[in-house]
Amino acid sequence: MRIQDHPILDFSKGRKVRFWFEDRELEGYEGEPIAAALHAAGVRVLSESPVRHRPRGFFCAIGNCSSCLMTVDGRPNVRVCVEALHEGMRVQKQRGGRGDLA
């Protein structure tokens, strides 16, 4: 499920690293967007809408929307579609809107 080839973007892989999503330990490649690593691990819901609490997934992938706002290493409202993955990161969903933790 990992994107391998793209006509415009370069997907060079860094070293394999481990990170935490909620209570699960996952693997990804250092430097790739956190959302890409989550998507490759089968995670499709990244957040939920603030008013109706509908699931949101990987949408624009360029940091313009708010569909991928998550808490990373205790920092809320991180756009994981453009935030680089590093060893040991802790990633959590936000529920109910910006800054509201589950």
Number of C-alpha atoms within 10 A of each C-alpha: 9 13 10 9 10 8 5 6 7 9 13 11 12 13 10 12 16 16 21 17 16 10 9 10 12 15 19 24 21 19 20 19 20 26 25 24 25 23 18 16 14 11 14 14 16 22 24 21 16 14 8 8 12 12 14 16 17 20 14 12 16 10 16 12 13 22 22 28 27 28 22 21 13 13 12 18 19 20 23 27 26 18 16 16 24 20 16 14 17 19 23 22 20 22 20 16 16 17 15 14 15 9
